[in-house]
Amino acid sequence: MKVTYPDFLLYELLEWSLFAEPECLLTFPRLEAFRRRIESLPPVRTYIDSNVHQMATDREQSSFWNKAG
């Protein structure tokens, strides 16, 4: 699979969409398949499994999701 910059932009958009609404891709199987193909690429998988990625996507620690009031 040849990956382009726009592919990564779409992947990131899908990831943030899932972060906000975990079931948002249930009715879009082709988008879900695309997302899985990108995250199965070895460099992407290495990043996903890293502590850096885990900190960036920790909903409990995120200032956006953890606002009082």
Helices and strands as residue ranges (DSSP letters): H 5-20, H 29-39, H 42-48, H 51-56
